[in-house]
C-alpha cells in the first residue's frame, strides 16, 4: 500500500472538500487538533484501500494537498492522527476511516459492527479504551464529483410569502405506491420529477413542497437490529450529499432535473435540514466523520467534563455552531443547495439549537447573524422549528426577523377548538389573526406564523379524528414513544368506522380544521396525503416505518369520499389565493376602516354583536364570527366573514352590521356545494362546521 507523501502537491486550504479542476483534485479538511491527516484512496468498488497519502500542508487549521490526475469518481476517506484523550474531548483514532464532512456523494453504506466505534464496546473502561480494528470495510466513503449542470432558463418562482402554501412531504413515501411510475424510480427524485406527480401538485394549488431530510443519513443500529429504519432521515452524516437511495441512477443531476421541472410548474422546493446534531450520537456513538476529525471542535462538550457531549437535541450530541469552522460548514452547505441545486428555502429542524450560545438561546447568535447578512441566503425562505430539548428550549416567536416559525400553538388550539374544548375561543381568535401576540414585533409579518394542524410528527389529519390514543406498537418501544397528548377525538369509535354518523362527524371536523388552516393569516402548511384521508393506523411517531404505515396510499385516494376531500382542499387553497383579506401581508388590529362601519378585522358573537370582554372570558362561549375587510386596487372593498360553530348543534348566525349583500363561498358541512347568494343576513352554520361569506362594496362613484 502506497504511503509516501511526495505524490501530493501542497494544494490549497480553500475550498474545503474535494475540488476537481480538470487536471487533478485538491483535498482540504479542517481539524484544529489533529497532528497528521492521511488521504486514503480506494478502488472503484470502494472495498479495497489502494493508497494512503499524508496531506502535506497545514494552513489556518486546514490540512490540504493536491493529487494530480485524480478524477471525478475517485473514492476516498481520511484517517486522522492525534491524541486519544476522551477526558479532554479528543477522540482521534487512525484505525477509523472518516467521511469528508464536505463530501458531495457517498459510496457504500454504513454496515454496523463494533469496528465502527473508536473504543472497545465491551471494555470495562468503556469509551476510555481504544479500538484498533480498521473500520474502512464498514463505513461509507466519499466520491470526488463534478457539479456542472446546464440549468438553461431556470428561474426561482419567488412566490411571495403571503401567497405561499406549503405541502410537507417525504420524498420516498410520496411515490412508493405510485404504480404508474417505474419501480426503480419510485421514492426518488426521478419520481418527484414525473409529469403526473407535478400535475397532481399543481391541481391542489400548493406553491411549495417541503421535503423531509434528503441529506445523507444513517439508520440507527437499534432500528436495524429490530428490522426497522430511520425513515424520516433526521440523522445526518453529511450535509452536502443526497441520501443515495433517493437517486434512481446515482446521479445528483436527478435532483436538479426535479427542481427545474418544479420551477417550470411554478412550485418552489424547500429542504428540511438537520444542522443541530449528527448521526454519531453521544460519546458512546460511532466514529464516522466529525468525531474522528476533531471531536472537541465539532461538538458542544460539557465544559467541566469534556468527555461528555451536551445533548440539547435529545439525540446524543449537539453541533458546535459557536466554532467558526463548524459555522462555516453549515453556511457552505446552505449556499451549496441554493447555488448548485437552486432550492428555494430551508426548514431548520430544532432551530433553537442553532441559536444557542454559551448562555443559552440568543436571537442575535452567530448563526442567525451570518444567515441574515448572507447575500445568497437572505433571498430564500427560512423556516425554524422553534424548540429543542435543552434548557429554555421553547422559543416560539423569539426568532429574528426574516424567519417563519412552526406554530404549534396554532396546531394545538385548532385541534382543541374543533374538539369542542371550553375556553379556546380567545386563543383561537389570536391564531386566526396571524398570532400577532407572538410575532408582531421587529416589523415581522403574519407569514412568520407557520400554521398547520398536522405534520410528519404526530397524527395525520385522518387519525386525529379517528384515535384518542396513539398506536405505536410497531415501533418496538412498547407504545411509549410519541406524544401522549394529541388533542384528538375519535367521535364515537376508536379507529376506522363504518358508522355513518361517526364518519360524517369526522369528515366535518377534518374539513373545518383544514378551512381554519387555509383561512387564517400566516403561512398554511398541508401534510402530504391529508388532502385525501391518509392514515398511519394511529401511529403518531412513524419515524422508523419505511413501509405501508408511512407511504401514501394512492389507491385509497381514489375513493369517492377522498376524491371529494381532495377537491375541497383545492377549493380552499384557490379561495385563499383569490382573496387578499384571507392572507393579509400586515398584522391587523381593528384600527383601520376600509369602509364606513367596517374595520379591517373584528370579532362577533353568533347574534351579530361585537364580542364584549365578558364574553371573551366566558369559557363556555365557543362560537365565533371573524370579519376581515380590505380595500382593493379599484377602491372596492372586500369583506369576508368566517363563521365558526364547533358545537354539536346547528346554529343560525346573524351577520354583523352593516347589512351587505353576501355570498356563501364555502360551507364545510356541504363540501360539494356551489357558491350561494344570501337572501337575508342570517346563515345556518351546521354543527362542527364553518362557513365563509363574501361581500363586495363597489368603489364610490365620483
C-alpha positions as CSV (number, residue, x, y, z in Angstrom):
1,X,0.0,0.0,0.0
2,X,1.4,3.4,-1.0
3,X,2.2,5.7,1.9
4,X,4.7,8.3,0.6
5,X,3.6,11.9,0.8
6,X,5.6,13.1,-2.2
7,X,2.8,12.3,-4.6
8,X,0.7,15.1,-3.2
9,X,1.5,18.7,-4.1
10,X,0.7,21.4,-1.4
11,X,-2.6,22.4,-2.9
12,X,-4.8,25.0,-1.2
13,X,-6.7,25.2,2.1
14,X,-9.7,26.6,0.2
15,X,-12.3,25.5,-0.7
16,X,-12.9,22.7,1.8
17,X,-13.7,19.3,0.5
18,X,-12.5,17.7,-2.7
19,X,-12.3,20.0,-5.7
20,X,-11.6,18.7,-9.2
21,X,-10.1,21.2,-11.7
22,X,-9.8,19.0,-14.8
23,X,-6.1,18.2,-14.1
24,X,-6.4,16.8,-10.6
25,X,-8.2,17.2,-7.3
26,X,-7.5,19.4,-4.3
27,X,-8.3,17.9,-0.9
28,X,-8.8,20.2,2.2
29,X,-10.2,19.2,5.6
30,X,-10.5,21.2,8.8
31,X,-9.0,19.9,12.1
32,X,-7.7,22.2,14.8
33,X,-6.2,19.4,16.9
34,X,-5.1,16.6,14.5
35,X,-1.3,16.0,14.3
36,X,-1.5,14.3,10.9
37,X,-4.2,13.5,8.4
38,X,-4.0,10.8,5.7
39,X,-5.9,10.7,2.5
40,X,-7.0,7.2,1.8
41,X,-7.8,6.0,-1.7
42,X,-10.0,3.1,-2.7
43,X,-10.5,1.0,-5.8
44,X,-13.7,1.7,-7.9
45,X,-15.7,-0.8,-5.8
46,X,-14.9,1.1,-2.6
47,X,-13.9,-2.2,-0.9
48,X,-10.1,-2.2,-1.2
49,X,-7.9,0.6,0.1
50,X,-5.1,1.2,-2.5
51,X,-3.2,4.0,-1.1
52,X,-2.6,6.3,1.9
53,X,-1.0,9.7,1.4
54,X,-0.3,12.3,4.1
55,X,-1.8,15.7,3.4
56,X,1.4,17.7,3.2
57,X,0.3,21.1,4.3
58,X,-1.4,22.6,7.3
59,X,-2.7,26.2,6.9
60,X,-5.1,28.0,9.3
61,X,-6.1,24.7,10.9
62,X,-6.9,23.1,7.4
63,X,-5.0,20.1,6.2
64,X,-4.6,20.1,2.4
65,X,-2.9,18.6,-0.6
66,X,-3.3,18.3,-4.4
67,X,-3.4,15.0,-6.2
68,X,-2.5,15.3,-9.9
69,X,-4.6,13.2,-12.3
70,X,-7.2,12.4,-9.6
71,X,-10.5,12.4,-11.5
72,X,-14.2,12.6,-10.6
73,X,-15.4,9.2,-9.4
74,X,-12.4,8.7,-7.2
75,X,-13.4,7.1,-3.8
76,X,-11.6,8.4,-0.8
77,X,-11.7,8.9,3.0
78,X,-9.5,10.3,5.8
79,X,-7.6,9.0,8.8
80,X,-6.7,11.5,11.5
81,X,-3.8,11.1,13.9
82,X,-3.8,12.8,17.2
83,X,-4.4,12.4,21.0
84,X,-7.0,9.8,22.1
85,X,-7.9,11.6,25.4
86,X,-11.7,11.5,25.8
87,X,-11.5,13.2,29.2
88,X,-10.1,16.3,27.3
89,X,-12.6,15.9,24.4
90,X,-10.1,14.3,21.9
91,X,-11.0,11.0,20.2
92,X,-8.5,10.6,17.4
93,X,-8.2,7.1,16.2
94,X,-6.4,6.5,12.8
95,X,-7.8,3.0,12.6
96,X,-11.2,4.6,11.8
97,X,-11.8,5.7,8.3
98,X,-13.5,9.1,8.3
99,X,-16.0,10.6,5.8
100,X,-15.1,14.0,4.4
101,X,-17.6,16.5,6.0
102,X,-17.8,18.2,2.6
103,X,-18.4,15.0,0.6
104,X,-20.7,15.6,-2.4
105,X,-21.5,12.0,-3.0
106,X,-21.2,8.8,-1.0
107,X,-20.1,5.3,-2.0
108,X,-21.4,2.4,0.1
109,X,-23.5,2.5,3.3
110,X,-22.8,2.0,6.9
111,X,-22.7,-1.6,8.0
112,X,-23.0,-1.8,11.7
113,X,-20.3,-3.6,13.6
114,X,-18.2,-2.9,16.8
115,X,-15.4,-1.9,14.5
116,X,-17.1,1.5,13.7
117,X,-16.7,2.6,17.3
118,X,-13.5,4.4,18.4
119,X,-13.4,2.5,21.7
120,X,-13.8,-1.2,22.6
121,X,-17.5,-1.6,23.0
122,X,-17.3,-4.3,25.7
123,X,-14.3,-3.0,27.5
124,X,-14.7,-2.3,31.3
125,X,-13.1,1.1,30.6
126,X,-15.9,1.9,28.1
127,X,-15.1,4.9,25.8
128,X,-11.8,5.5,27.6
129,X,-10.4,2.4,25.8
130,X,-9.4,2.5,22.2
131,X,-10.4,0.1,19.4
132,X,-7.7,-0.7,16.8
133,X,-9.8,-2.5,14.2
134,X,-10.0,-1.0,10.8
135,X,-13.5,0.4,10.2
136,X,-13.0,1.0,6.4
137,X,-14.9,-2.1,5.3
138,X,-18.0,-1.0,7.3
139,X,-18.3,2.7,6.6
140,X,-19.4,4.9,3.6
141,X,-16.7,6.7,1.6
142,X,-16.6,10.0,-0.2
143,X,-16.6,10.4,-4.0
144,X,-15.0,13.2,-6.0
145,X,-17.7,14.9,-8.0
146,X,-18.2,17.5,-10.7
147,X,-21.4,19.6,-10.3
148,X,-21.5,21.2,-13.8
149,X,-25.2,21.2,-14.9
150,X,-27.0,23.2,-17.7
151,X,-29.8,25.0,-15.9
152,X,-31.0,26.6,-19.1
153,X,-33.5,29.3,-18.3
154,X,-34.4,28.0,-14.8
155,X,-35.7,30.8,-12.6
156,X,-36.9,30.5,-9.0
157,X,-40.6,31.1,-8.8
158,X,-40.1,33.7,-6.0
159,X,-43.6,33.2,-4.6
160,X,-44.5,36.0,-2.2
161,X,-44.7,34.7,1.4
162,X,-48.4,35.9,1.6
163,X,-49.2,33.7,-1.4
164,X,-47.2,30.7,-0.2
165,X,-49.0,27.3,0.6
166,X,-46.6,24.6,1.7
167,X,-47.0,20.9,1.2
168,X,-44.8,18.8,3.5
169,X,-43.8,15.5,2.0
170,X,-41.4,12.6,2.5
171,X,-39.7,12.1,-0.9
172,X,-39.8,8.3,-0.6
173,X,-43.2,7.9,0.9
174,X,-44.8,10.2,-1.6
175,X,-44.4,7.9,-4.6
176,X,-43.6,4.3,-3.3
177,X,-47.2,3.4,-4.1
178,X,-47.4,5.2,-7.4
179,X,-47.7,2.2,-9.7
180,X,-47.8,4.5,-12.8
181,X,-44.1,5.2,-12.1
182,X,-41.3,2.7,-12.9
183,X,-40.5,0.6,-10.0
184,X,-36.8,1.6,-9.8
185,X,-37.8,5.3,-9.7
186,X,-40.4,5.2,-7.0
187,X,-39.3,7.0,-3.9
188,X,-36.7,9.0,-5.7
189,X,-36.2,12.4,-7.2
190,X,-36.9,10.9,-10.6
191,X,-40.5,10.2,-9.3
192,X,-40.8,13.7,-8.0
193,X,-39.9,15.0,-11.4
194,X,-42.6,12.8,-13.1
195,X,-45.1,15.0,-15.0
196,X,-48.1,13.3,-13.4
197,X,-46.8,13.9,-9.9
198,X,-46.1,17.6,-10.7
199,X,-49.5,17.8,-12.4
200,X,-51.1,16.5,-9.2
201,X,-49.3,19.1,-7.1
202,X,-50.5,21.8,-9.4
203,X,-54.1,20.6,-9.2
204,X,-54.0,21.1,-5.5
205,X,-52.8,24.6,-5.8
206,X,-49.9,24.4,-3.4
207,X,-46.9,26.7,-4.2
208,X,-44.1,24.9,-2.4
209,X,-43.1,21.4,-1.5
210,X,-41.1,21.0,1.8
211,X,-39.1,17.8,1.6
212,X,-38.2,16.0,4.8
213,X,-34.4,15.4,5.1
214,X,-32.7,14.4,1.9
215,X,-29.1,14.8,3.3
216,X,-27.3,11.5,3.6
217,X,-28.2,9.9,6.9
218,X,-27.6,6.8,9.0
219,X,-30.0,4.1,10.1
220,X,-29.6,3.6,13.9
221,X,-28.1,0.3,15.0
222,X,-31.0,-0.3,17.3
223,X,-33.5,0.1,14.5
224,X,-31.6,-2.1,12.1
225,X,-31.4,-4.9,14.7
226,X,-35.2,-4.7,15.1
227,X,-35.9,-4.8,11.3
228,X,-36.7,-1.0,11.2
229,X,-35.1,2.0,9.5
230,X,-34.6,5.7,10.2
231,X,-37.3,6.5,7.7
232,X,-37.7,10.2,8.5
233,X,-34.0,10.9,8.0
234,X,-33.3,13.2,10.9
235,X,-29.9,11.6,11.5
236,X,-27.5,13.3,9.0
237,X,-23.9,12.2,8.4
238,X,-23.2,14.5,5.5
239,X,-24.6,18.0,4.8
240,X,-23.6,18.2,1.2
241,X,-24.6,14.7,-0.2
242,X,-28.0,13.4,-1.2
243,X,-29.3,10.2,0.5
244,X,-28.1,7.6,-2.0
245,X,-31.3,5.7,-2.3
246,X,-33.2,8.9,-3.2
247,X,-31.4,8.8,-6.6
248,X,-32.6,6.1,-9.0
249,X,-29.5,6.3,-11.1
250,X,-26.9,7.6,-8.6
251,X,-26.6,10.9,-10.4
252,X,-27.0,14.1,-8.4
253,X,-28.4,15.7,-11.6
254,X,-31.6,13.8,-10.9
255,X,-32.5,16.2,-8.1
256,X,-31.6,19.2,-10.3
257,X,-34.0,17.9,-13.0
258,X,-36.7,17.6,-10.4
259,X,-36.1,21.2,-9.2
260,X,-36.1,22.5,-12.7
261,X,-39.4,20.9,-13.5
262,X,-41.0,22.0,-10.3
263,X,-39.8,25.6,-11.0
264,X,-41.3,25.4,-14.5
265,X,-44.6,24.4,-12.9
266,X,-44.4,27.4,-10.5
267,X,-43.6,25.3,-7.5
268,X,-40.8,26.1,-5.0
269,X,-38.7,23.4,-3.2
270,X,-37.8,23.8,0.5
271,X,-35.5,21.4,2.3
272,X,-35.9,20.3,5.8
273,X,-32.3,20.4,7.1
274,X,-30.8,19.0,10.3
275,X,-27.8,21.0,11.4
276,X,-28.4,20.6,15.1
277,X,-26.7,17.2,15.5
278,X,-25.1,14.4,13.6
279,X,-25.6,10.6,13.3
280,X,-22.5,10.0,15.5
281,X,-24.7,10.2,18.6
282,X,-23.4,10.6,22.1
283,X,-19.8,10.0,23.3
284,X,-20.7,6.3,23.1
285,X,-21.7,6.6,19.5
286,X,-19.6,5.5,16.4
287,X,-16.7,7.4,14.9
288,X,-17.7,8.1,11.3
289,X,-16.5,11.6,10.5
290,X,-16.7,14.7,12.7
291,X,-15.8,12.8,15.9
292,X,-12.6,11.4,14.5
293,X,-11.6,14.6,12.7
294,X,-11.9,16.9,15.7
295,X,-14.5,16.0,18.3
296,X,-13.5,18.9,20.5
297,X,-14.3,21.4,17.8
298,X,-17.4,19.9,16.0
299,X,-19.4,19.1,19.1
300,X,-20.5,21.1,22.2
301,X,-19.0,19.3,25.2
302,X,-19.7,19.6,28.9
303,X,-17.4,22.4,30.0
304,X,-16.1,20.8,33.2
305,X,-16.0,17.3,31.9
306,X,-15.3,17.3,28.1
307,X,-15.6,13.5,27.9
308,X,-19.3,14.0,27.5
309,X,-21.4,15.7,24.8
310,X,-24.0,18.3,25.6
311,X,-27.3,16.9,24.5
312,X,-29.8,19.7,23.8
313,X,-31.2,17.7,20.9
314,X,-32.2,14.5,22.6
315,X,-30.1,12.6,20.0
316,X,-26.8,12.4,22.0
317,X,-24.8,15.3,20.6
318,X,-25.1,18.9,19.6
319,X,-23.1,20.6,16.8
320,X,-21.0,23.4,18.0
321,X,-22.1,26.3,15.8
322,X,-20.2,28.7,18.0
323,X,-17.0,27.4,16.4
324,X,-16.2,29.4,13.2
325,X,-15.3,26.4,11.1
326,X,-18.4,24.5,12.1
327,X,-20.5,27.6,11.4
328,X,-18.6,27.9,8.0
329,X,-19.5,24.3,7.2
330,X,-23.2,24.9,7.8
331,X,-23.2,28.1,5.8
332,X,-21.3,26.5,3.0
333,X,-23.8,23.7,3.0
334,X,-26.8,26.0,2.8
335,X,-25.2,28.0,-0.1
336,X,-24.4,24.8,-1.9
337,X,-28.0,23.8,-2.0
338,X,-29.1,27.2,-3.2
339,X,-26.4,27.8,-5.8
340,X,-25.8,24.2,-7.0
341,X,-29.4,22.9,-6.7
342,X,-31.5,26.1,-6.9
343,X,-33.5,25.2,-3.8
344,X,-35.9,28.0,-2.6
345,X,-35.7,27.7,1.1
346,X,-34.9,25.7,4.3
347,X,-36.8,24.5,7.3
348,X,-34.4,24.2,10.2
349,X,-35.0,21.2,12.5
350,X,-34.7,22.1,16.2
351,X,-33.9,25.7,15.2
352,X,-33.4,26.7,18.8
353,X,-30.3,24.6,19.0
354,X,-28.8,26.5,16.1
355,X,-29.4,29.7,18.1
356,X,-27.6,28.6,21.2
357,X,-24.6,30.3,22.6
358,X,-22.8,29.6,25.9
359,X,-25.6,31.5,27.8
360,X,-28.5,29.8,26.0
361,X,-30.7,30.7,23.1
362,X,-29.8,34.1,21.6
363,X,-31.7,35.6,18.6
364,X,-28.5,37.6,17.9
365,X,-26.3,34.5,17.9
366,X,-23.6,34.0,15.3
367,X,-25.6,31.6,13.1
368,X,-28.6,33.9,12.8
369,X,-26.4,36.9,12.2
370,X,-24.4,35.1,9.5
371,X,-27.6,33.9,7.8
372,X,-29.3,37.2,7.8
373,X,-26.4,39.1,6.2
374,X,-25.5,36.4,3.6
375,X,-26.2,37.7,0.1
376,X,-27.3,34.3,-1.2
377,X,-29.3,33.0,1.7
378,X,-31.2,36.2,2.6
379,X,-33.1,35.7,-0.7
380,X,-34.6,32.3,0.1
381,X,-37.3,31.3,2.6
382,X,-36.2,30.5,6.1
383,X,-38.4,28.5,8.5
384,X,-37.5,27.3,12.0
385,X,-38.8,24.7,14.3
386,X,-38.7,27.0,17.4
387,X,-37.8,24.5,20.1
388,X,-35.3,21.9,21.2
389,X,-34.8,19.7,24.4
390,X,-32.3,21.9,26.1
391,X,-32.8,24.5,28.9
392,X,-35.5,27.1,27.9
393,X,-35.9,25.2,24.7
394,X,-39.3,26.6,23.7
395,X,-38.7,29.9,21.9
396,X,-41.8,30.3,19.6
397,X,-41.9,33.9,18.4
398,X,-38.4,34.8,19.5
399,X,-36.5,34.2,16.3
400,X,-35.1,37.2,14.4
401,X,-36.8,39.0,11.5
402,X,-36.6,37.0,8.3
403,X,-37.7,33.7,9.8
404,X,-41.0,31.9,9.7
405,X,-41.7,29.5,12.6
406,X,-43.7,26.4,13.0
407,X,-46.6,27.5,15.2
408,X,-47.5,24.5,17.4
409,X,-49.8,26.8,19.4
410,X,-51.9,27.2,16.2
411,X,-51.9,23.4,15.8
412,X,-53.0,22.6,19.4
413,X,-55.5,25.4,19.7
414,X,-57.2,24.5,16.4
415,X,-57.4,20.8,17.4
416,X,-58.9,21.8,20.8
417,X,-61.3,24.4,19.4
418,X,-62.8,22.0,16.9
419,X,-62.9,19.2,19.5
420,X,-65.2,21.5,21.4
421,X,-63.0,22.1,24.4
422,X,-64.1,25.0,26.7
423,X,-62.1,28.2,26.9
424,X,-60.4,28.0,23.5
425,X,-62.2,30.9,21.7
426,X,-59.8,33.8,22.7
427,X,-56.6,32.0,21.8
428,X,-58.2,30.6,18.6
429,X,-59.1,34.2,17.6
430,X,-55.5,35.2,18.0
431,X,-54.2,32.3,16.0
432,X,-56.6,33.0,13.1
433,X,-55.4,36.6,13.1
434,X,-51.8,35.6,12.5
435,X,-50.6,35.2,16.1
436,X,-49.7,38.8,16.4
437,X,-49.3,38.3,20.2
438,X,-46.3,36.1,19.3
439,X,-44.9,37.6,16.1
440,X,-45.9,41.3,15.8
441,X,-42.6,42.8,16.7
442,X,-39.4,43.9,14.9
443,X,-41.5,44.6,11.8
444,X,-42.2,40.9,11.3
445,X,-45.2,39.9,9.1
446,X,-48.1,37.4,9.6
447,X,-46.3,35.0,7.3
448,X,-43.9,34.4,10.2
449,X,-46.6,32.1,11.7
450,X,-46.4,28.7,10.0
451,X,-50.0,27.4,10.5
452,X,-50.7,23.7,10.4
453,X,-52.9,21.2,12.1
454,X,-50.9,18.1,11.2
455,X,-47.3,17.5,10.2
456,X,-45.0,14.5,9.8
457,X,-44.5,14.4,13.6
458,X,-47.8,13.3,15.2
459,X,-51.2,12.1,13.9
460,X,-52.2,12.6,10.4
461,X,-55.4,14.6,10.0
462,X,-57.5,11.4,9.4
463,X,-56.0,9.8,12.5
464,X,-56.6,13.0,14.5
465,X,-60.4,12.4,14.2
466,X,-60.2,8.6,14.5
467,X,-58.0,7.9,17.5
468,X,-57.8,9.1,21.1
469,X,-54.7,7.1,21.9
470,X,-51.5,6.5,19.9
471,X,-51.0,3.1,18.3
472,X,-47.2,2.9,18.1
473,X,-46.6,-0.8,18.9
474,X,-44.9,-1.4,15.5
475,X,-42.1,0.9,16.6
476,X,-40.9,-1.7,19.2
477,X,-40.9,0.7,22.2
478,X,-44.0,-0.8,24.0
479,X,-46.1,2.1,22.7
480,X,-44.2,4.5,24.9
481,X,-42.8,6.7,22.2
482,X,-44.5,9.7,20.6
483,X,-46.5,12.3,22.4
484,X,-49.3,11.0,24.6
485,X,-51.5,14.2,24.3
486,X,-52.7,14.8,20.8
487,X,-55.9,16.8,21.5
488,X,-57.6,14.3,19.3
489,X,-61.1,12.7,19.4
490,X,-62.5,9.6,17.8
491,X,-66.1,10.9,17.7
492,X,-67.6,7.6,19.0
493,X,-65.4,4.7,18.0
494,X,-61.6,4.1,18.2
495,X,-60.0,3.6,14.7
496,X,-61.8,3.0,11.4
497,X,-65.5,3.0,11.5
498,X,-68.4,2.2,9.2
499,X,-70.9,4.0,11.3
500,X,-72.4,6.7,9.0
501,X,-72.9,9.2,11.8
502,X,-69.3,8.9,13.0
503,X,-67.9,9.1,9.5
504,X,-69.9,12.2,8.8
505,X,-68.8,13.9,12.0
506,X,-65.2,13.1,11.3
507,X,-65.5,14.5,7.9
508,X,-66.9,17.7,9.1
509,X,-64.2,18.2,11.8
510,X,-61.5,17.5,9.2
511,X,-62.9,20.0,6.8
512,X,-63.4,22.6,9.5
513,X,-59.7,22.3,10.6
514,X,-58.5,22.5,7.0
515,X,-60.5,25.6,6.4
516,X,-59.1,27.1,9.6
517,X,-55.5,26.5,8.3
518,X,-56.2,28.0,4.9
519,X,-58.3,31.0,6.0
520,X,-56.0,32.1,8.9
521,X,-53.4,34.8,8.5
522,X,-50.0,33.3,8.3
523,X,-48.4,30.7,6.1
524,X,-50.5,27.5,5.7
525,X,-48.9,24.1,5.6
526,X,-50.6,20.9,4.5
527,X,-49.2,17.4,5.3
528,X,-49.0,15.2,2.2
529,X,-51.9,12.9,2.0
530,X,-54.1,14.8,4.4
531,X,-56.0,16.1,1.3
532,X,-57.3,12.5,0.7
533,X,-57.6,11.0,4.2
534,X,-54.2,9.4,4.6
535,X,-53.9,7.3,7.8
536,X,-51.0,5.8,9.7
537,X,-53.2,3.5,11.7
538,X,-52.9,5.7,14.7
539,X,-49.1,5.7,14.7
540,X,-48.1,9.2,15.8
541,X,-44.4,8.7,15.6
542,X,-43.7,6.8,12.4
543,X,-40.1,7.8,12.2
544,X,-38.9,4.2,11.7
545,X,-41.7,2.9,9.4
546,X,-40.4,2.7,5.9
547,X,-43.4,0.7,4.7
548,X,-47.2,0.9,4.2
549,X,-47.7,2.7,7.5
550,X,-46.0,5.8,6.2
551,X,-46.3,5.5,2.4
552,X,-49.1,7.4,0.7
553,X,-51.9,5.1,-0.4
554,X,-52.8,6.3,-3.8
555,X,-55.4,3.6,-4.4
556,X,-57.3,4.9,-1.3
557,X,-57.0,8.4,-2.7
558,X,-59.4,7.5,-5.5
559,X,-62.4,6.5,-3.4
560,X,-65.4,8.9,-3.9
561,X,-65.1,10.3,-0.3
562,X,-61.4,11.0,-0.7
563,X,-61.7,12.5,-4.1
564,X,-64.3,14.8,-2.7
565,X,-61.9,15.9,0.1
566,X,-59.1,16.5,-2.3
567,X,-61.4,18.7,-4.4
568,X,-62.4,20.5,-1.3
569,X,-58.8,21.2,-0.3
570,X,-58.0,22.5,-3.7
571,X,-61.0,24.9,-3.4
572,X,-59.8,26.2,0.0
573,X,-56.4,27.0,-1.5
574,X,-57.9,28.7,-4.5
575,X,-60.1,30.9,-2.3
576,X,-57.1,31.8,-0.2
577,X,-55.1,32.9,-3.2
578,X,-58.1,34.8,-4.7
579,X,-58.9,36.9,-1.6
580,X,-56.3,39.1,-0.1
581,X,-58.3,39.5,3.1
582,X,-57.6,35.8,3.9
583,X,-53.8,36.3,3.7
584,X,-53.0,39.8,4.9
585,X,-49.5,41.0,4.5
586,X,-49.7,43.0,7.7
587,X,-51.0,42.4,11.2
588,X,-54.5,43.8,11.6
589,X,-55.6,45.5,14.9
590,X,-59.1,46.7,14.1
591,X,-57.9,50.3,13.8
592,X,-58.4,50.9,10.1
593,X,-61.8,51.3,8.5
594,X,-61.8,50.3,4.8
595,X,-65.5,51.1,4.6
596,X,-67.8,53.1,6.9
597,X,-68.6,51.0,10.0
598,X,-66.4,48.1,8.8
599,X,-62.9,47.7,10.3
600,X,-60.1,45.7,8.9
601,X,-60.6,43.0,11.5
602,X,-63.4,42.5,14.0
603,X,-65.0,39.7,16.1
604,X,-68.6,39.0,16.7
605,X,-70.9,36.6,18.6
606,X,-73.4,34.5,16.7
607,X,-76.1,37.1,17.3
608,X,-74.0,39.7,15.3
609,X,-72.9,41.7,18.3
610,X,-69.3,42.6,18.9
611,X,-67.6,40.3,21.4
612,X,-67.5,42.0,24.7
613,X,-64.8,41.4,27.3
614,X,-67.2,39.4,29.5
615,X,-67.9,37.2,26.5
616,X,-64.2,36.6,25.7
617,X,-63.6,35.5,29.2
618,X,-66.6,33.1,29.4
619,X,-65.1,29.6,28.8
620,X,-68.5,28.3,27.7
621,X,-68.7,30.6,24.7
622,X,-67.4,28.7,21.7
623,X,-69.0,30.1,18.5
624,X,-67.4,33.0,16.7
625,X,-67.5,35.2,13.6
626,X,-64.3,36.7,12.3
627,X,-64.8,39.5,9.8
628,X,-62.0,40.9,7.7
629,X,-62.1,43.7,5.2
630,X,-59.6,45.0,2.7
631,X,-59.6,47.8,0.1
632,X,-58.9,46.6,-3.4
633,X,-56.9,48.3,-6.1
634,X,-60.1,49.6,-7.8
635,X,-61.2,51.1,-4.5
636,X,-63.9,48.5,-3.9
637,X,-63.9,46.8,-0.5
638,X,-63.9,43.0,0.0
639,X,-65.5,41.8,3.2
640,X,-65.1,38.2,4.3
641,X,-66.9,36.7,7.4
642,X,-65.7,33.4,8.7
643,X,-68.4,31.8,10.8
644,X,-67.3,29.1,13.2
645,X,-69.5,26.6,15.1
646,X,-67.5,23.9,17.0
647,X,-70.6,22.8,19.0
648,X,-72.6,19.7,18.4
649,X,-75.7,21.6,17.4
650,X,-76.7,23.6,14.3
651,X,-76.9,27.4,14.9
652,X,-78.1,30.4,12.9
653,X,-75.6,33.2,12.8
654,X,-76.7,36.8,12.4
655,X,-74.2,38.6,10.1
656,X,-72.9,41.8,11.8
657,X,-74.0,45.3,10.7
658,X,-74.0,46.9,8.3
659,X,-76.2,44.7,6.2
660,X,-74.4,43.7,3.0
661,X,-75.4,41.5,0.0
662,X,-73.4,38.3,0.6
663,X,-72.5,35.0,-1.0
664,X,-71.5,31.8,0.8
665,X,-68.2,30.8,-0.8
666,X,-67.8,27.6,1.2
667,X,-69.7,25.6,3.8
668,X,-67.5,22.9,5.3
669,X,-70.7,20.9,6.1
670,X,-71.5,20.8,2.3
671,X,-68.1,20.4,0.6
672,X,-69.6,19.9,-2.9
673,X,-72.0,22.9,-2.8
674,X,-71.6,25.7,-5.2
675,X,-71.4,29.3,-4.1
676,X,-74.8,30.5,-2.9
677,X,-76.2,34.1,-2.8
678,X,-77.7,35.0,0.5
679,X,-81.3,36.3,0.6
680,X,-81.0,37.5,4.2
681,X,-78.5,38.4,6.8
682,X,-78.8,35.1,8.6
683,X,-76.7,32.0,7.9
684,X,-77.2,28.4,9.1
685,X,-73.9,27.0,10.3
686,X,-74.3,23.3,11.0
687,X,-72.7,21.5,13.9
688,X,-68.9,21.4,13.9
689,X,-68.7,23.4,10.7
690,X,-67.5,26.7,9.3
691,X,-68.9,29.0,6.6
692,X,-67.1,31.7,4.6
693,X,-69.3,34.6,3.5
694,X,-68.1,37.1,0.9
695,X,-69.4,40.6,0.3
696,X,-68.1,43.3,-2.0
697,X,-68.7,47.0,-1.7
698,X,-68.3,48.8,-5.1
699,X,-66.0,51.7,-5.3
700,X,-67.8,55.0,-4.5
701,X,-68.9,56.9,-7.6
702,X,-67.2,60.2,-8.3
